[in-house]
């Protein structure tokens, strides 16, 4: 049972370290996410400012993996050139060593102070930024605490025969040690955590300095492997950044591996402490990569374009274009991505509605099939937005963010319903009309086209209301609901008048004509719903449309 306790203590300490790193990263991205991203854009004017920007950003975020994913997203959307992204990434790799340098010193006394300050900051206010900064302080305190627990937890391993034998098998097998370190880092997605674990093992004397250096090489390679694997389904432009980072780390690791013995000797001249040897080599690794590859960012970019060429452009309408998974830790920004994707979804539904009347007018069955395919794309987009919003909702949302989350989800659902009405109802009517070679009367067609144009205009208005949340536009959209109701009544009266006159076209298409009006009115009802939350928040909605009636007078009349 002593061995089980030791394993549990080590696993728990590593888990606490990972959680501390995550708390620091999420706290900073939620507090300063948009500012950090703007800073990257501002620094990416030349390779040296880009390098400095990456160093500073990752020194704060304590995760080169997070920076790599962020840069991959930027490069995938064309917001940063591949050369500059690689320069930022080289700086990010150096930046992540700063934290390991700080944590290699004995700062155990600081842990309770950081945790206490973070908890007080988090609980004493409802404002988002102080709470997020409190989260950062708690995360730093937990990281320091986890290192103490790791040192204490690994102490029994020094005399554990099986563990010593397992490590003994790797003492001179540096390639196996590199692979083991890379795999462990890929699993935990944090080279910092692996380096700190190696530092703890070296401090306890469990591993010798040469093996510690080999494991650090593996940690650096695994830290680049994780974001590359995470971007495996992304477009080639996004995957090139983590690929370039992986190539640079593998190249430097391969160059250092044959010289581990001399490196231990040279680094011992700086500081012979085992923990400092591992941490100093971690910094040397990233600095060497920066010195070698910063002048070569353009050739590296060209190599990555050759290795990952752009795919032939296809107009795949069902693929989401704005749902960036790398901003999920910043709810406000993630909701902005969802809103942009919803507007794109609205454009697809607008195209479907715009083509609808052409299909009716020309008996175009091919057009009906195109609208059916467009509805399938709308369904895929809706599912993507819905799943993205579910991921956003797993983070801590403020009151305004929660309200916006509900508005986006409701509006996307209504847009998907509109697509279904167009495809399943209106196109079914259009196909029926085409197969039977029916024709609307000139007056009836004119009425339907006018009704359709009014609803199409209201769709544009609804998208503007959704985007701006403007009260005047919301009032106008709700007023259009009453206007549509009146328009429907007049169109129906005109149609029935033609039926009484015995117009053959009106008699043949009567059911289709009435159903088209009904479905267009249903579409307009879904559109109007986007205005109600805005008007309700402003206190401009009545509780009921019924007129006030004296209940006693009604009872007496009864």
Secondary structure, DSSP 8 states (H G I E B T S, - for coil): -HHHHHHHHHHHHHHHHHHHHHHHHHHHHHHHHHHHHHHHHHHTTSHHHHHHHHHHHHHHH--HHHHHHHHHHHHHTTSS-HHHHHHHHHHHHHHHHHHHHHHTS--HHHHHHHHHHHHHHHHS---HHHHHHHHHHHHHHHHHHHHHHHHHHHGGGGG-HHHHHHHHTTSS-HHHHHHHHHHHHHHHT-HHHHHHHHHHHHHTTSS-HHHHHHHHHHHHHHHHHHHHHHTTTS-HHHHHHHHHHHHHHHHHHHHHHTTHHHHHHHHHHH---HHHHHHHHHHHHHHHHHHHHGGGHHHHHHHHHHHT--------TTS-SS--GGGTTSHHHHHHHHHHHHHHHHHHHHHHHHHHHHHHHHT-HHHHHHHHHHHHHHHHHHHHHHHHHHHHHTS---HHHHHHHHHHHHHHHHHHHHHHIIIIIIHHHHHHHHHTT----HHHHHHHHHHHHHHHHHHHHHHHHHHH--HHHHHHHHHHHHHHHHHHHHHHHHHHHHHHHT-HHHHHTHHHHHHHHHHHHHHHHHHHHHHHHHHHHTT---S-SS----HHHHHHH-
